[in-house]
Structure formats: structure tokens, C-alpha cells
């Protein structure tokens, strides 16, 4: 898809489509924009998406209300992941010492069974290992090991999680 057309459709999606009460209609629009989506994926209302063609989502993923998902540097999300409301994933940054202040992009990888709690921020270049938990309000600036619980600003290890995980995230209600 032409980059200008994709950009325009992303803006339309963020201004109008993400407010439509029907999850099915929103998901159809996002798939037209090029999101690679598994089964039972829910992206709740008022979530802004950038560069949807660079976003890959596994099965059973729930992205909460009012999130910002900036995939300009590519984002890959595994299966059975919850990204709670008001969270931010941003793949762009700037070098403050670059005289032209050019944008730099790095991918974010979120493995399966990850829970990113409310109002957390995941920065460019971060990989979150399988089964990890990011506590509410955290800012993740570095990779998170599998089955680790992190929290704070910047996020640091605060605990461990069981390595025996076999749940599936149910699809959100149709009007979410």
C-alpha cells in the first residue's frame, strides 16, 4: 500500500474508526490496513495505532482502552497477551545530540503470556520475555527476562512468575 494512503487511513482510523462501538467492524478495518492478526484478537475503543502494516499480533490478544501502539519500527506480539488500558508502546526515539534530531526506530517484541498492566510504557528496542509481567505505571527501557515481574521508572525486577502457564485470553465483548 502507498505510504501516503496508509498514513491517511491510519489517521482516519485514529480519529473515527477507533470510536466505533463494534469490535468486529474495527478489527475488519485494521486488517484492511495490514495488521497481521491471529484469532480472538480484541483492540478496544480509543486505541491509536500507527504504522499498522508493521504490527503483528498472535492469537488471544487483548489490547485495552486508550492505548497507543506506535509500530513504525515494527511490533510483534505473541499469543495470550494482555496490554491493559492506557498503555503505550513506542518504537521511535530521537538522539538528542544529533544536529538534525532524526527519528530512529527499533522493534518491540512481546512474547506469549505477557501481561502489561495499566498505564505502562514500553520503549523502542525492548523485548519482553514469555510470561513476564509489567506492573502498572512502569516504564520499560530494557529487555525483560521470561517469567519476571518488573515495575517502576525505569522498570526493575520486583518478582518472579510461575513458569506453568496454559491459559487463553477470551475475546472481549463485541461492544468493547
N, CA, C and O of each residue as an XYZ file, in Angstrom:
704
protein
N       0.850     -1.177      0.000
C       0.000      0.000      0.000
C       0.899      1.245      0.000
O       1.918      1.283      0.690
N       0.520      2.233     -0.759
C       1.236      3.507     -0.813
C       1.335      4.107      0.589
O       0.354      4.111      1.333
N       2.526      4.617      0.954
C       2.750      5.132      2.316
C       1.816      6.292      2.661
O       1.340      6.378      3.793
N       1.549      7.184      1.709
C       0.654      8.321      1.981
C      -0.776      7.852      2.211
O      -1.472      8.368      3.085
N      -1.211      6.873      1.425
C      -2.564      6.328      1.609
C      -2.652      5.624      2.960
O      -3.617      5.811      3.700
N      -1.641      4.812      3.280
C      -1.632      4.119      4.571
C      -1.669      5.122      5.721
O      -2.414      4.935      6.684
N      -0.869      6.185      5.625
C      -0.837      7.209      6.674
C      -2.212      7.858      6.837
O      -2.690      8.043      7.956
N      -2.848      8.204      5.705
C      -4.180      8.806      5.745
C      -5.208      7.875      6.356
O      -6.044      8.305      7.151
N      -5.155      6.595      5.989
C      -6.094      5.621      6.552
C      -5.838      5.401      8.039
O      -6.778      5.181      8.803
N      -4.566      5.459      8.459
C      -4.250      5.372      9.890
C      -4.860      6.549     10.642
O      -5.440      6.368     11.713
N      -4.734      7.746     10.091
C      -5.314      8.935     10.737
C      -6.830      8.798     10.817
O      -7.422      9.081     11.858
N      -7.465      8.366      9.722
C      -8.913      8.144      9.729
C      -9.283      7.126     10.807
O     -10.254      7.309     11.541
N      -8.502      6.061     10.892
C      -8.759      5.042     11.909
C      -8.664      5.593     13.314
O      -9.473      5.248     14.175
N      -7.673      6.456     13.556
C      -7.466      7.006     14.898
C      -8.446      8.114     15.245
O      -8.663      8.389     16.425
N      -9.040      8.752     14.256
C      -9.996      9.833     14.536
C     -11.443      9.345     14.572
O     -12.273      9.899     15.292
N     -11.740      8.300     13.789
C     -13.139      7.876     13.656
C     -13.330      6.396     13.981
O     -14.128      6.047     14.851
N     -12.600      5.530     13.283
C     -12.846      4.088     13.368
C     -12.636      3.554     14.776
O     -13.388      2.686     15.218
N     -11.624      4.055     15.498
C     -11.361      3.503     16.832
C     -12.437      3.874     17.849
O     -12.374      3.438     18.999
N     -13.414      4.667     17.446
C     -14.523      5.032     18.323
C     -15.796      4.226     18.036
O     -16.769      4.311     18.786
N     -15.785      3.457     16.966
C     -16.952      2.654     16.592
C     -17.189      1.599     17.673
O     -16.260      0.881     18.044
N     -18.423      1.494     18.185
C     -18.692      0.537     19.264
C     -18.488     -0.933     18.883
O     -18.248     -1.759     19.763
N     -18.577     -1.274     17.610
C     -18.460     -2.671     17.205
C     -16.996     -3.087     17.044
O     -16.290     -2.587     16.168
N     -16.552     -4.014     17.906
C     -15.194     -4.540     17.814
C     -14.961     -5.204     16.464
O     -13.877     -5.078     15.894
N     -15.965     -5.912     15.945
C     -15.820     -6.613     14.668
C     -15.541     -5.639     13.525
O     -14.687     -5.909     12.680
N     -16.245     -4.520     13.488
C     -16.006     -3.530     12.430
C     -14.618     -2.916     12.548
O     -13.933     -2.726     11.543
N     -14.203     -2.605     13.772
C     -12.859     -2.045     13.961
C     -11.793     -3.035     13.502
O     -10.851     -2.659     12.803
N     -11.942     -4.293     13.893
C     -10.944     -5.297     13.532
C     -10.899     -5.505     12.015
O      -9.822     -5.710     11.453
N     -12.044     -5.455     11.355
C     -12.072     -5.568      9.897
C     -11.276     -4.425      9.270
O     -10.480     -4.651      8.359
N     -11.484     -3.212      9.748
C     -10.760     -2.049      9.239
C      -9.256     -2.208      9.466
O      -8.460     -1.936      8.567
N      -8.869     -2.642     10.652
C      -7.447     -2.806     10.953
C      -6.810     -3.865     10.050
O      -5.666     -3.709      9.623
N      -7.541     -4.930      9.763
C      -7.000     -5.967      8.873
C      -6.833     -5.427      7.452
O      -5.870     -5.769      6.767
N      -7.771     -4.583      7.009
C      -7.639     -3.942      5.699
C      -6.373     -3.083      5.667
O      -5.709     -2.993      4.635
N      -6.042     -2.454      6.791
C      -4.840     -1.624      6.883
C      -3.552     -2.446      6.939
O      -2.460     -1.887      6.837
N      -3.667     -3.746      7.096
C      -2.479     -4.587      7.017
C      -1.983     -5.201      8.310
O      -0.915     -5.812      8.320
N      -2.730     -5.059      9.413
C      -2.311     -5.743     10.640
C      -2.354     -7.249     10.400
O      -3.325     -7.777      9.857
N      -1.296     -7.923     10.810
C      -1.274     -9.382     10.752
C      -1.797     -9.864     12.099
O      -1.119     -9.757     13.120
N      -3.028    -10.401     12.082
C      -3.739    -10.729     13.321
C      -4.053    -12.207     13.410
O      -4.439    -12.835     12.424
N      -3.885    -12.756     14.603
C      -4.322    -14.112     14.873
C      -5.818    -14.144     15.183
O      -6.547    -13.196     14.890
N      -6.258    -15.248     15.780
C      -7.670    -15.419     16.147
C      -7.928    -14.802     17.516
O      -7.026    -14.691     18.346
N      -9.174    -14.406     17.733
C      -9.632    -13.886     19.029
C      -8.806    -12.700     19.528
O      -8.413    -12.652     20.693
N      -8.554    -11.761     18.645
C      -7.832    -10.542     18.999
C      -8.845     -9.429     19.228
O      -9.769     -9.245     18.435
N      -8.665     -8.692     20.315
C      -9.533     -7.555     20.621
C      -8.681     -6.311     20.811
O      -7.751     -6.297     21.617
N      -9.008     -5.275     20.062
C      -8.393     -3.970     20.263
C      -9.532     -3.053     20.685
O     -10.397     -2.709     19.880
N      -9.523     -2.664     21.949
C     -10.639     -1.891     22.498
C     -10.677     -0.473     21.931
O      -9.734     -0.010     21.289
N     -11.789      0.190     22.189
C     -12.014      1.532     21.639
C     -10.999      2.551     22.132
O     -10.387      2.404     23.190
N     -10.848      3.583     21.323
C      -9.992      4.747     21.599
C      -8.504      4.407     21.618
O      -7.696      5.193     22.112
N      -8.140      3.247     21.088
C      -6.721      2.902     20.969
C      -6.204      3.425     19.638
O      -6.778      3.147     18.585
N      -5.105      4.190     19.695
C      -4.490      4.752     18.490
C      -3.410      3.813     17.977
O      -2.591      3.308     18.744
N      -3.421      3.588     16.665
C      -2.446      2.714     16.019
C      -1.683      3.501     14.962
O      -2.284      4.229     14.173
N      -0.365      3.357     14.946
C       0.476      3.961     13.909
C       1.231      2.861     13.181
O       1.737      1.929     13.806
N       1.306      2.969     11.849
C       2.031      2.010     11.005
C       1.496      0.593     11.190
O       2.237     -0.330     11.527
N       0.205      0.443     10.964
C      -0.459     -0.840     11.188
C       0.139     -1.980     10.371
O       0.080     -3.131     10.803
N       0.709     -1.696      9.214
C       1.282     -2.768      8.389
C       2.533     -3.376      9.025
O       3.004     -4.424      8.582
N       3.072     -2.731     10.057
C       4.255     -3.248     10.751
C       3.901     -3.843     12.117
O       4.766     -4.028     12.973
N       2.607     -4.140     12.301
C       2.116     -4.686     13.563
C       1.678     -6.130     13.348
O       0.851     -6.416     12.482
N       2.241     -7.036     14.147
C       1.913     -8.455     14.065
C       1.429     -8.914     15.435
O       2.118     -8.739     16.441
N       0.220     -9.511     15.462
C      -0.421     -9.885     16.723
C      -0.804    -11.363     16.672
O      -1.424    -11.813     15.709
N      -0.433    -12.121     17.714
C      -0.762    -13.540     17.801
C      -2.215    -13.782     18.198
O      -3.030    -12.860     18.173
N      -2.539    -15.020     18.563
C      -3.897    -15.412     18.957
C      -4.195    -14.977     20.393
O      -3.298    -14.920     21.234
N      -5.473    -14.672     20.659
C      -5.920    -14.412     22.022
C      -5.271    -13.212     22.672
O      -4.884    -13.273     23.839
N      -5.148    -12.123     21.936
C      -4.534    -10.906     22.473
C      -5.623     -9.876     22.741
O      -6.522     -9.679     21.923
N      -5.533     -9.224     23.894
C      -6.478     -8.161     24.233
C      -5.697     -6.887     24.513
O      -4.877     -6.836     25.429
N      -5.962     -5.852     23.707
C      -5.353     -4.537     23.890
C      -6.446     -3.621     24.420
O      -7.469     -3.424     23.764
N      -6.230     -3.064     25.600
C      -7.257     -2.308     26.310
C      -7.578     -0.942     25.715
O      -7.077     -0.565     24.656
N      -8.419     -0.225     26.422
C      -8.899      1.094     26.020
C      -7.763      2.121     26.041
O      -6.876      2.060     26.893
N      -7.801      3.048     25.109
C      -6.954      4.253     25.068
C      -5.455      3.962     25.031
O      -4.663      4.756     25.539
N      -5.062      2.854     24.447
C      -3.627      2.578     24.299
C      -3.085      3.315     23.075
O      -3.843      3.712     22.191
N      -1.776      3.489     23.038
C      -1.096      3.998     21.848
C      -0.106      2.928     21.416
O       0.788      2.548     22.172
N      -0.278      2.448     20.189
C       0.583      1.406     19.641
C       1.278      2.000     18.410
O       0.692      2.075     17.330
N       2.525      2.417     18.591
C       3.312      3.042     17.525
C       4.257      1.997     16.949
O       5.313      1.721     17.517
N       3.867      1.417     15.812
C       4.618      0.305     15.226
C       5.537      0.739     14.081
O       5.906     -0.088     13.247
N       5.905      2.000     14.027
C       6.749      2.458     12.913
C       8.065      1.688     12.836
O       8.619      1.534     11.748
N       8.570      1.207     13.954
C       9.793      0.400     13.970
C       9.512     -1.088     14.013
O      10.459     -1.872     14.087
N       8.285     -1.509     13.973
C       7.757     -2.874     13.984
C       7.494     -3.348     15.412
O       8.314     -3.176     16.313
N       6.326     -3.947     15.579
C       5.947     -4.557     16.856
C       5.431     -5.962     16.570
O       4.602     -6.167     15.683
N       5.937     -6.926     17.339
C       5.459     -8.305     17.251
C       4.975     -8.714     18.635
O       5.724     -8.666     19.610
N       3.700     -9.122     18.704
C       3.067     -9.518     19.961
C       2.710    -10.998     19.853
O       2.047    -11.410     18.901
N       3.148    -11.796     20.825
C       2.854    -13.226     20.840
C       1.391    -13.508     21.154
O       0.546    -12.621     21.031
N       1.089    -14.732     21.557
C      -0.283    -15.153     21.861
C      -0.583    -15.037     23.353
O       0.316    -15.084     24.192
N      -1.877    -14.885     23.660
C      -2.370    -14.820     25.037
C      -1.689    -13.709     25.831
O      -1.182    -13.918     26.934
N      -1.696    -12.539     25.238
C      -1.093    -11.341     25.823
C      -2.196    -10.355     26.168
O      -3.149    -10.184     25.409
N      -2.061     -9.705     27.321
C      -2.952     -8.604     27.694
C      -2.112     -7.341     27.802
O      -1.120     -7.293     28.529
N      -2.530     -6.326     27.064
C      -1.948     -4.990     27.185
C      -3.072     -4.129     27.741
O      -4.005     -3.778     27.020
N      -2.984     -3.790     29.018
C      -4.085     -3.121     29.709
C      -4.233     -1.666     29.256
O      -3.344     -1.100     28.620
N      -5.361     -1.093     29.596
C      -5.738      0.256     29.161
C      -4.677      1.305     29.467
O      -3.932      1.208     30.442
N      -4.638      2.310     28.599
C      -3.771      3.491     28.738
C      -2.284      3.178     28.630
O      -1.455      3.997     29.025
N      -1.935      2.018     28.109
C      -0.523      1.677     27.933
C      -0.008      2.228     26.607
O      -0.781      2.490     25.685
N       1.314      2.398     26.529
C       1.954      2.981     25.346
C       3.099      2.080     24.906
O       3.952      1.710     25.712
N       3.112      1.729     23.623
C       4.229      1.028     23.008
C       4.752      1.941     21.916
O       4.035      2.242     20.962
N       6.001      2.388     22.046
C       6.544      3.339     21.074
C       7.889      2.839     20.553
O       8.811      2.577     21.325
N       7.985      2.713     19.227
C       9.188      2.170     18.596
C      10.108      3.265     18.063
O      11.092      2.962     17.388
N       9.812      4.508     18.348
C      10.618      5.631     17.845
C      11.302      6.354     18.994
O      10.812      6.383     20.122
N      12.455      6.940     18.668
C      13.159      7.782     19.630
C      14.006      8.767     18.837
O      14.103      8.667     17.614
N      14.610      9.706     19.526
C      15.497     10.689     18.905
C      16.811     10.725     19.663
O      16.844     10.544     20.880
N      17.889     10.958     18.938
C      19.194     11.198     19.546
C      19.269     12.690     19.838
O      19.325     13.502     18.914
N      19.269     13.053     21.105
C      19.224     14.477     21.462
C      20.483     15.220     21.039
O      20.484     16.450     20.990
N      21.561     14.492     20.731
C      22.804     15.135     20.303
C      22.975     15.169     18.786
O      23.959     15.719     18.290
N      22.043     14.594     18.052
C      22.083     14.641     16.591
C      21.643     16.029     16.146
O      20.553     16.478     16.503
N      22.476     16.707     15.374
C      22.153     18.083     14.977
C      20.872     18.162     14.154
O      20.235     19.215     14.110
N      20.480     17.059     13.494
C      19.237     17.045     12.714
C      18.075     16.415     13.491
O      16.945     16.403     13.003
N      18.338     15.900     14.680
C      17.307     15.329     15.557
C      16.433     14.306     14.818
O      15.214     14.281     14.990
N      17.070     13.466     13.994
C      16.341     12.488     13.189
C      15.721     11.404     14.068
O      16.261     11.021     15.105
N      14.561     10.925     13.607
C      13.897      9.820     14.297
C      14.662      8.524     14.049
O      15.174      8.285     12.955
N      14.729      7.696     15.084
C      15.341      6.374     14.992
C      14.294      5.359     15.424
O      13.552      5.596     16.378
N      14.232      4.230     14.728
C      13.211      3.229     15.002
C      13.848      1.898     15.376
O      14.828      1.478     14.762
N      13.290      1.239     16.382
C      13.728     -0.090     16.806
C      12.487     -0.900     17.155
O      11.531     -0.349     17.700
N      12.483     -2.207     16.851
C      11.292     -3.020     17.103
C      11.050     -3.292     18.587
O      11.959     -3.220     19.413
N       9.804     -3.602     18.889
C       9.402     -4.103     20.205
C       8.896     -5.519     19.985
O       8.101     -5.765     19.078
N       9.358     -6.452     20.816
C       8.897     -7.840     20.757
C       8.308     -8.193     22.113
O       8.954     -8.040     23.149
N       7.068     -8.671     22.084
C       6.378     -9.099     23.302
C       6.030    -10.571     23.109
O       5.202    -10.909     22.264
N       6.658    -11.444     23.886
C       6.416    -12.878     23.749
C       5.056    -13.260     24.350
O       4.364    -12.418     24.924
N       4.687    -14.524     24.213
C       3.389    -15.029     24.672
C       3.250    -14.986     26.195
O       4.241    -15.001     26.925
N       2.010    -14.933     26.653
C       1.625    -14.950     28.070
C       2.148    -13.750     28.862
O       2.346    -13.843     30.073
N       2.366    -12.651     28.196
C       2.820    -11.428     28.869
C       1.605    -10.618     29.303
O       0.600    -10.558     28.595
N       1.708    -10.000     30.466
C       0.684     -9.074     30.947
C       1.352     -7.724     31.163
O       2.230     -7.578     32.013
N       0.922     -6.744     30.383
C       1.387     -5.373     30.550
C       0.254     -4.633     31.249
O      -0.796     -4.386     30.656
N       0.471     -4.283     32.502
C      -0.585     -3.684     33.318
C      -0.839     -2.221     32.932
O      -0.065     -1.609     32.195
N      -1.927     -1.692     33.445
C      -2.424     -0.361     33.111
C      -1.357      0.725     33.185
O      -0.528      0.759     34.094
N      -1.411      1.608     32.195
C      -0.572      2.815     32.112
C       0.926      2.542     32.111
O       1.710      3.327     32.643
N       1.310      1.437     31.516
C       2.737      1.146     31.366
C       3.220      1.655     30.016
O       2.437      1.800     29.077
N       4.522      1.926     29.929
C       5.139      2.388     28.687
C       6.279      1.443     28.331
O       7.142      1.150     29.158
N       6.267      0.970     27.084
C       7.324      0.098     26.574
C       8.058      0.888     25.491
O       7.447      1.323     24.515
N       9.366      1.073     25.664
C      10.135      1.906     24.745
C      10.801      1.092     23.635
O      10.884     -0.134     23.706
N      11.264      1.794     22.627
C      11.859      1.211     21.424
C      12.992      0.246     21.753
O      13.800      0.489     22.649
N      13.030     -0.863     21.001
C      14.119     -1.820     21.114
C      13.996     -2.830     22.230
O      14.923     -3.609     22.455
N      12.873     -2.842     22.941
C      12.698     -3.721     24.101
C      12.082     -5.053     23.680
O      11.195     -5.105     22.828
N      12.577     -6.135     24.301
C      11.956     -7.453     24.179
C      11.468     -7.862     25.560
O      12.217     -7.823     26.536
N      10.193     -8.257     25.628
C       9.608     -8.733     26.884
C       9.424    -10.241     26.742
O       8.677    -10.709     25.883
N      10.113    -10.992     27.593
C      10.130    -12.448     27.503
C       8.810    -13.095     27.892
O       7.966    -12.482     28.545
N       8.651    -14.343     27.481
C       7.432    -15.110     27.728
C       7.055    -15.095     29.204
O       7.904    -15.258     30.080
N       5.755    -14.896     29.463
C       5.224    -14.979     30.811
C       5.559    -13.818     31.725
O       5.190    -13.841     32.899
N       6.240    -12.812     31.228
C       6.627    -11.674     32.075
C       5.422    -10.797     32.393
O       4.421    -10.806     31.676
N       5.535    -10.041     33.479
C       4.502     -9.086     33.895
C       5.167     -7.732     34.090
O       6.216     -7.623     34.725
N       4.535     -6.699     33.530
C       4.987     -5.320     33.720
C       3.957     -4.647     34.618
O       2.800     -4.493     34.227
N       4.366     -4.245     35.816
C       3.451     -3.651     36.796
C       2.903     -2.311     36.299
O       3.511     -1.648     35.459
N       1.753     -1.932     36.830
C       1.090     -0.680     36.440
C       2.014      0.517     36.570
O       2.766      0.641     37.537
N       1.944      1.399     35.575
C       2.682      2.653     35.617
C       4.172      2.548     35.370
O       4.900      3.518     35.578
N       4.638      1.396     34.933
C       6.078      1.202     34.716
C       6.526      1.772     33.374
O       5.731      1.917     32.446
N       7.817      2.090     33.293
C       8.446      2.486     32.034
C       9.561      1.475     31.764
O      10.562      1.430     32.479
N       9.369      0.668     30.720
C      10.325     -0.392     30.394
C      11.309      0.134     29.355
O      10.935      0.441     28.223
N      12.578      0.231     29.761
C      13.630      0.772     28.898
C      14.611     -0.297     28.437
O      15.395     -0.067     27.516
N      14.569     -1.481     29.083
C      15.494     -2.577     28.765
C      14.713     -3.878     28.658
O      13.565     -3.960     29.095
N      15.338     -4.889     28.077
C      14.700     -6.196     27.920
C      14.268     -6.765     29.267
O      14.896     -6.520     30.297
N      13.171     -7.538     29.232
C      12.635     -8.188     30.428
C      12.761     -9.697     30.223
O      12.296    -10.230     29.216
N      13.381    -10.373     31.169
C      13.582    -11.824     31.088
C      12.238    -12.550     31.222
O      11.306    -12.021     31.828
N      12.136    -13.773     30.651
C      10.907    -14.554     30.779
C      10.522    -14.780     32.248
O      11.385    -14.943     33.110
N       9.223    -14.788     32.509
C       8.627    -15.089     33.818
C       9.107    -14.163     34.932
O       9.134    -14.543     36.103
N       9.479    -12.959     34.556
C       9.938    -11.954     35.511
C       8.845    -10.911     35.682
O       8.143    -10.576     34.728
N       8.703    -10.399     36.896
C       7.791     -9.280     37.160
C       8.659     -8.044     37.336
O       9.575     -8.028     38.158
N       8.361     -7.001     36.552
C       9.122     -5.754     36.657
C       8.172     -4.611     36.988
O       6.983     -4.665     36.677
N       8.714     -3.578     37.625
C       7.910     -2.405     37.948
C       8.795     -1.210     38.220
O       9.980     -1.352     38.523
N       8.209     -0.029     38.108
C       8.916      1.203     38.432
C       9.342      1.994     37.217
O       9.078      1.622     36.074
N      10.025      3.123     37.506
C      10.530      4.020     36.466
C      11.999      4.286     36.761
O      12.300      5.025     37.698
N      12.913      3.720     36.007
C      12.697      2.698     34.983
C      12.359      1.353     35.635
O      12.644      1.128     36.812
N      11.750      0.474     34.852
C      11.320     -0.822     35.382
C      12.515     -1.661     35.832
O      13.524     -1.769     35.135
N      12.366     -2.252     37.025
C      13.383     -3.152     37.586
C      12.677     -4.425     38.051
O      11.466     -4.421     38.270
N      13.425     -5.500     38.201
C      12.854     -6.772     38.640
C      12.320     -6.621     40.061
O      13.027     -6.163     40.958
N      11.051     -7.016     40.251
C      10.443     -6.978     41.587
C       9.890     -8.344     41.994
O       9.393     -8.507     43.108
N       9.977     -9.333     41.083
C       9.477    -10.653     41.428
C       9.584    -11.625     40.274
O      10.081    -11.300     39.195
N       9.097    -12.844     40.537
C       9.075    -13.900     39.530
C       7.642    -14.376     39.374
O       6.813    -14.179     40.262
N       7.353    -15.010     38.228
C       6.034    -15.550     37.942
C       6.179    -17.044     37.666
O       7.219    -17.497     37.187
N       5.148    -17.793     37.967
C       5.153    -19.227     37.683
C       5.447    -19.469     36.206
O       4.988    -18.726     35.339
N       6.217    -20.515     35.933
C       6.524    -20.856     34.548
C       5.513    -21.837     33.973
O       5.636    -22.251     32.820
N       4.515    -22.212     34.767
C       3.487    -23.140     34.298
C       2.256    -22.312     33.929
O       1.385    -22.061     34.761
N       2.206    -21.897     32.667
C       1.101    -21.070     32.176
C       0.463    -21.769     30.985
O       1.155    -22.176     30.052
N      -0.852    -21.905     31.020
C      -1.544    -22.584     29.926
C      -2.944    -22.013     29.754
O      -3.887    -22.764     29.503
N      -3.094    -20.728     29.882
C      -4.413    -20.116     29.768
C      -4.595    -19.499     28.386
O      -3.627    -19.293     27.652
N      -5.850    -19.208     28.040
C      -6.141    -18.449     26.824
C      -6.961    -17.237     27.216
O      -7.834    -17.302     28.082
N      -6.658    -16.134     26.559
C      -7.376    -14.882     26.819
C      -8.682    -14.917     26.032
O      -8.653    -15.075     24.812
N      -9.827    -14.772     26.702
C     -11.097    -14.771     25.968
C     -11.258    -13.485     25.154
O     -10.714    -12.436     25.500
N     -12.007    -13.596     24.086
C     -12.292    -12.433     23.257
C     -13.130    -11.446     24.061
O     -14.024    -11.844     24.807
N     -12.840    -10.171     23.907
C     -13.600     -9.129     24.612
C     -15.032     -9.089     24.086
O     -15.282     -9.487     22.948
N     -15.973     -8.615     24.900
C     -17.348     -8.472     24.419
C     -17.401     -7.620     23.150
O     -16.550     -6.755     22.938
N     -18.389     -7.868     22.324
C     -18.466     -7.255     20.997
C     -18.475     -5.726     21.017
O     -17.996     -5.105     20.068
N     -18.999     -5.112     22.060
C     -19.066     -3.649     22.095
C     -17.892     -3.017     22.830
O     -17.947     -1.831     23.154
N     -16.845     -3.766     23.101
C     -15.660     -3.214     23.762
C     -14.739     -2.589     22.757
O     -13.685     -2.070     23.125
